Amino acid sequence: MPLFRYQTIPKNSQESPRDYFLEQESTAAPLSFHPETQEPIHKIGLALQPPISFSNDEPDSPSQCGPFGCS
């Protein structure tokens, strides 16, 4: 099933939008609300790859992660 990127719709200018990645049939209608949090969201598009999370326990060491993942 394809992975789509959705983004929250901020309630005011002080709030930043947050990204969510949700699996959904490509023929399904776009969601208007997050299925768990009920926050208003809108579909950004197809996610080309799953989100990458970066963690580095040693702040002074060089990261082995780049724009296409970690090695």
Secondary structure, DSSP 8 states (H G I E B T S, - for coil): --EEEEEE--SSTTS---EEEEE--TTS---SB-TTT--BEEEEEE-SS-------S-TTS---EETTEE-
